[in-house]
């Protein structure tokens, strides 16, 4: 088994362990709050990353890496919307197993 495969397997096992004991709604709420509270830091880090990548990567990829207020707001809204969904875990997340809470 490759090192990457081993890391992926460890991450999957850790996710399943955490998902069994963690309150998903609370985690998502905390993530959205953290994104809001750290927006300035996130934008500064993105600007540094973009400066480093400028001219080194293809323009379409560069444009996708740009994080602005609108993109962050949409990401936060997506997290908050997902809090309304109950996901059943049968060992793996499956899109067809999602149901409204």
Residue pairs with C-beta under 8 A, 6 or more apart in sequence:
1 9
16 89
16 91
19 89
20 89
24 83
24 87
25 83
28 79
28 80
28 82
28 83
29 80
29 83
31 79
32 76
32 79
32 80
35 42
35 72
35 75
35 76
35 79
36 76
39 69
39 72
42 67
42 72
43 67
43 68
43 72
46 65
46 66
46 67
49 65
50 62
50 65
50 66
53 62
53 65
54 62
57 65
84 100
84 101
85 98
85 99
85 100
85 101
86 98
86 99
86 100
86 101
87 93
87 97
87 98
88 97
88 98
88 99
90 97
